[in-house]
Amino acid sequence: MTQYLLSVHMVDGEPLPAADVMAKMYADVEAFNEEVKAAGAWVFAGGLHPSDTATTVRVTNGEVLTTDGPFAETKEQLGGFWVIEAADLDAALAWAAKGAAACQGPVEVRPFQDEPEA
């Protein structure tokens, strides 16, 4: 089985949904999480704080530089993710469709690279 990253994207500056809409989204995501776990596809998942809480770390010539804010200067940011195991891309896309419906946002699907053989 291949592991896939299902990343949820958000747009900085967009207003948050109303409390009742947010509560439904949380309930729908929790139901989705339970479905993924029950199917044995769950590896782990997490939601992220807004991008203004990010710190970017770079190392150049052995010198560490930290800067406040996300690496990418863009409004579109990673808001959360799931790591799942799926038989193939089609299965991962099916999970992503359910996740996108639950969190009411776009979900990008990317496979993890295979470990190099020793």
C-alpha positions as a printed Julia matrix, in Angstrom:
118×3 Matrix{Float64}:
   0.0    0.0    0.0
   1.17   3.51  -0.78
   0.9    6.38   1.65
  -0.73   9.56   0.37
  -0.82  13.09   1.75
  -4.29  14.62   1.53
  -3.65  18.3    2.19
  -6.42  20.76   2.94
  -5.91  24.27   1.63
  -7.3   27.54   2.9
  -7.05  31.16   1.81
  -5.57  33.6    4.31
  -7.84  36.52   5.01
 -11.09  34.79   4.12
 -13.61  35.16   6.91
 -14.27  32.08   9.02
 -17.62  30.41   8.51
 -20.42  31.06  10.99
 -20.24  29.08  14.25
 -23.0   26.65  13.21
 -21.31  25.98   9.86
 -17.95  25.47  11.59
 -19.53  23.06  14.09
 -20.98  21.0   11.22
 -17.6   20.95   9.46
 -15.88  19.69  12.63
 -18.54  16.99  13.06
 -18.28  15.98   9.39
 -14.47  15.8    9.55
 -14.64  13.7   12.72
 -17.08  11.31  11.01
 -14.73  11.14   8.0
 -11.77  10.45  10.32
 -13.66   7.58  11.93
 -14.53   6.14   8.51
 -10.87   6.26   7.41
  -9.82   4.58  10.68
 -12.48   1.88  10.38
 -11.31   1.11   6.83
  -7.71   0.67   8.04
  -6.46   3.52   5.82
  -5.61   5.93   8.67
  -1.98   6.82   9.37
  -2.39  10.23  11.05
  -3.87  13.69  10.52
  -3.83  17.17  11.92
  -5.16  20.67  11.55
  -2.79  23.62  11.52
  -2.96  27.05  13.09
  -3.08  29.98  10.62
   0.02  30.7    8.57
   0.84  33.82  10.58
   1.94  31.46  13.38
   4.56  29.84  11.13
   8.32  30.25  11.42
  10.59  29.41   8.5
  14.06  27.99   9.2
  16.89  28.13   6.65
  20.51  27.0    6.92
  23.04  28.66   4.62
  26.76  27.91   4.95
  26.08  26.45   8.38
  24.28  29.6    9.61
  20.71  29.21  10.84
  18.26  31.96   9.92
  14.7   32.01  11.21
  12.01  34.33   9.89
   8.44  34.85  11.04
   5.76  33.69   8.68
   5.26  30.95   6.12
   7.84  29.97   3.52
   5.57  30.77   0.57
   4.37  34.36   0.12
   0.87  33.49  -0.99
  -2.7   33.72   0.24
  -3.26  29.99  -0.3
  -1.85  28.03   2.64
  -1.89  24.53   4.05
  -4.63  24.33   6.68
  -4.47  20.68   7.67
  -3.81  17.21   6.33
  -4.39  13.49   6.46
  -1.81  10.81   5.77
  -3.55   7.68   4.57
  -2.67   4.33   3.06
  -4.43   3.41  -0.16
  -4.07   0.68  -2.74
  -3.71   3.17  -5.6
  -4.31   6.76  -6.68
  -7.97   6.11  -7.48
  -8.6    4.92  -3.91
  -6.74   7.95  -2.52
  -8.81  10.27  -4.72
 -12.01   8.66  -3.43
 -10.9    9.35   0.15
  -9.94  12.92  -0.83
 -13.41  13.54  -2.28
 -14.99  12.52   1.03
 -12.48  14.64   2.97
 -13.11  17.67   0.75
 -16.85  17.33   1.3
 -16.35  17.06   5.06
 -14.04  20.07   5.44
 -15.73  22.09   2.67
 -12.42  22.94   1.02
 -10.02  21.75  -1.66
  -7.88  18.7   -0.9
  -4.65  18.03  -2.8
  -3.52  14.39  -3.15
   0.16  13.47  -3.39
   1.87  10.1   -2.95
   4.87   9.77  -0.69
   8.11   8.73  -2.34
   9.1    5.1   -1.92
  11.96   4.42   0.46
  15.18   3.63  -1.39
  16.11  -0.02  -1.32
  19.08  -0.82   0.89
